[in-house]
């Protein structure tokens, strides 16, 4: 008989509320110091995350499906077999409006160009962050094979 699958809860929370709450066997995140994979009974941790994709591998009963979530940075805290991701914004791949994401990318590219021409460092930094966020959303959307 196969070993019972070890699952833990994964929650993604933003200022707008709970975006995601399911049980998973592995969660992959990108921390500021590199990739992290968290499994059942992982040591407790609290670490900042960058603008990236979060992948949650679901249970064997769910055919080990992987849920993809675009986050705009934040933190992950893991303890007592609960992974909580707190982000300024987050979207599941299936909820991403690709036309809005493309429009955001185009706006950010225009702001970036203007900021470079004017040597406006503050606007340049904000435009770079907006561009990374838009490109992350597009990438996560495309990961699902849309």
N, C-alpha and C positions, 0 to 999 in steps of 0.2 A: 504494500500500500504506500502511496506517495505521501511525503510529509505534508502536513497542512500548511497552506500558504500563510505567510506572515504579512499582514496588512496593517497600515496605519492611516490616520486621517490627515488629509491635506486640505488646508483652507487658504484661500486667497482673498484678502480683504483690502478694500480701498475706502477713501472717504465717502464714497457713494454706497458702501455696504459690501456684503458678501458676494463675490464674483464666482467663487468656485468652492465646493465642499464635497469631497468624495474620498473613498478609501483607495489607497494605492500600494503597490509593492516597492516602487522606486520613484523618487523625484530627482530630476536633474535640474540644477540651477547654475547660473554663472555669477559667482561672487566677484568682488573687486580684485581678488587675488587668484582667480582661476575657477575652473569647473569643479562642481561638487555633485556627487551622487549620494543620496541619503536613502537608507533602507531601514527596515524595522530594527529597533533597539540601537540605533546610531547613538553615539555619545551626544549629550546635549550641546547645542551650539547656538550662537547668535552672530550673524554676519551680514554685512551690507551687500546688496546685489546691484548689478549694473543693468542698463537697458538691455533686455535680452528676452529669450524664449525660455519658458519653464515647461518641462515635459514631465507628465505624470503617467507612469505605467500602471494601468489598472490591473485587476485580478485576472487569474486564469479563467474564471467564470465569465469574464467580459472579453474573452479571447485575447487577453493581455493588450488590449487597445491602449494607445497612447493619446492622452489629451494634451493639446498644445495651447499655451497661454502666453500672450505678449504682455510683458510688464515694463513699466517705465522706471525701473530701479526700485529701491526699497530695502527691506530687510527680510531675512528668513530666521525664524526661531524654531528650534526643534527640541522638544523635551517630552517625556512620558508618551512617546510614540504619537505625537501630534506635530505636524509641520505647519507653521503659520507663516504665510508670506504677507507682509504689509507693504503695499505699493501705492504711489500717488495715483496711478491708473493701471488697469489691467483689462484685457479682453481675451476671451476664448477665441480660437481660430475661427470657429463656426459663426461667431458674432461680428467679425471684422467686416466693415463696409469698405471693400477694396477701392471703390471710386473715391470715397472720402480720404482714405489713406494716400492714394495717388495725388489727390489735390493738395493734401497737407505737404507731401514731398515736394511738389512743384512750388508751393508758396515758400517753403523753407529754402529751396535752392535760389529763388529770386532774392529773398532777404539776405542770404549768404553773399550773393554777388554784389548787392548794393553795399553791404557792410564792408566788404573787402575794398570796394572802390573808395569808400569814405574813410577807411582805416578806423572803423568804429568797432573796437574790441568787444565791448559789452554786447552789442547787437550781434556780432559775429558768434560769440559764445552761445547766445540764446538760439540763434539760427542753426548752429551745429547740433545742439541738443534736439531741437525740433526735427531736424533731418534724420538723426539717429532713431528717434521714436517712430517716425513715419516709415523708415526703411525696415525697422524691426517688425512693425505691424504687417507690412507687405510680405516680408520673409516668412512670418509665422502663418499668414494666410496661404501662401504658396506651398508651405510644407505639407499641408493637408491635401495637396493634389487638386486644388480647384482649377 
